[in-house]
Each structure stands twice: as structure tokens, then as C-alpha cells.
Amino acid sequence: MRVTLVIDGKVTKIGTISADGKYAIYANDIAALKVAGTNFEIFVTDVHGQRSEVATGTVKGLSTLMINPYRAGQANITGAVEKNVERIAVYDKAGTILRYGQINADGTFRIYVSGFAAMQVVGDSFIVRALNSNGVIAQATATILP
């Protein structure tokens, strides 16, 4: 059995299916799949040449995450995210989570960081991650300003 990836009506890649039913198609070298909004199709062909139903998908872009300038001593990290974000979190420069924050109805967010020593070191960086049920959908790094 094999799995076929089709973009714009053209067979783009063919992959194999393992005994446990899983498949993978290397697609990092396909420019069209790096463009949000690109439609693609996938189908399976069995050993007799019979095709499965066609599954369709659309490439989705990463969500936008904007962090406002943060200065040592501020109580909150603030910024904005797209509507599909369910949680927002801040991590120190080592990648350790410090705290989850609040996302407002208008897409702005705030994460209370007062009292965290890691957020007081001017010149150090921190990471903000936007998450939904699929995991991290956007990430941005910022520097602590004086």
C-alpha cells in the first residue's frame, strides 16, 4: 500500500504505509506546503490499485503573537494574540514555565510576573508561548529592558 500527496491536481509525493497503518511523507522540501491557505489531498492506493476516499486539508499558518516591550520591575507581560489561542504562558530563558496568563476577549493578554527573579535581569530573554488544544501554535522571545 502507498499514500499519495496531491497539490493543485498534481501528484507531489508518494509514501509507504507501515504494518501498523502509520505513514509519513517528507514534505519540508515542498514550497507550496509552506504557504498558509494551500489546499492538498491525500489518498491511499492498495496492492490492487484501488484508491481510498480522498482526504483534503489546508495549510494553516502559525498564529500571530506580539509581545509589548517589557521592562524589569513591571508587574505584567502584555501583548496580543489571534482568536484561536486558548492559553498564554511565559517561560524563563532556560525554557522553564513561570506562569500562565489571561487572554481577553479582544485578543490582548497579560501575564503577572511580579516576584519572579528571572524577570528582573536586564538583558536576559524570556519566551511567551500561545497554546491551544493542539499544543504550541506560536512562540516569541523578548528581552528584558532596563
N, C-alpha and C positions, 0 to 999 in steps of 0.2 A: 504494500500500500504506500501511497505517496500523498503529500499535501502540496497544494499549489497556491501561490500568491499571485493575484492578478491586480494590476493597476492600469486604469484607463483602457480596459479591454485587452490588455497585453499580458501574457504570462511573464512574470518578472522573476520569480524564484520557485524552485521545487525542492521540497524537503522530504525526509523519510519519517515514518512513524515507528516508534519503538514498540516492543512487545507489550508494554504496559499501556499503550494508547496515547502516550505523550509525544509531542512533536516540537520541533524548534526550526525556525527559518532564520538564518542570519540576515538581518536587514539593515544593519548600520551603514552599509555602503549604498543604500538606495536613497538618492536625494529627495524623491517625491515623498518619502515617509518622514522627512524632517520638516515638512510644511503642514502646519495646522490646517485642517479642513480637507486634506486629501482623502478621497474615498478609496477603499480597497476591498477585495473579495478574497475569500479562502474557501477551497473545497478539497475534498478527498477523492482520490481515484483508487478503487480496489484492484486486485490482481486480474480481474476480468474486464477492466476498463470502464466499469460502471462508476459514475460520479455521484457524490453525495449532494445534498442540497447545498446551495451557496450561502455562506455566512458573509455578511457585509460589516464593515467598520469604517470609522472616520478617525483620522489622526487628530488628537487633541493636543493643544499647546499647554505648556505649564502655566499655572496661574500667575498672575502678577502679584508681587509682594513688594511694597515700598516701605522702607523704614525712615522715619524722620530723624534728623541729626540728634544724637544722644550725648549729653554732657555728664561727666562724672558728678554725682550728687543728685541728679534728677530722680524723682520717685518712680517715673514710668517710662517705658519704651513705648513709643506711639508710631502709628503708620496706617497703611491701608492695604486691603486685600480684595480679591474678587469675591463674588457672592457664593461660590461653590466651596469656600473654606469653612470647615466646621470647628477647628481648634487652631489656636496660635500658641507657640511656645518659644521660650528663649533658652539658649544653651551658652555655657561659657566657652572660651576659646579652645578648651580641650574636648568639647562636644558633650559635656555633662549637662543634663537638663536642670535648669534652675526653677522654672515655674511656667505654668500655663497662664494665659491671659484671657481677656474679654474681647469678643468681637461684637461691635454694634451693628444695628440694622443697616446703617449707611455704608458698611464695609470698613469703617475705621476700627482700629484696635488699640488696646493698651494692655501692657503687662507690668504689673507692680514689681519693681526690683529693689526697692529701698532695703538696705541692710545686707545686701549681697556684696561681700568684699570684691568678688570678681568683677563687679560692675563699677568699681571705683578707681581702677588702674588706667590712667590716661594713656592712650596709645595701644592698649590691648584691644582685641577684637571680640565680638560675640556673634552668635548665629541666631537668626529667627527663622523658624520653620512653620509653614502653613500646612495643615493636615486636613484630610477628610477620611472617610471610611476606607479608602484605597491606600492610605499612607501619606507620605510627604508629597505634596504637589507643588511646592515652591519653597525655595530657601534663599536667604540673603545673609551676607556677612556685613557687619558695620564696625566702625572703630569708635572707641570711647574718646570723646573730645574733652578738652580742658574746660 
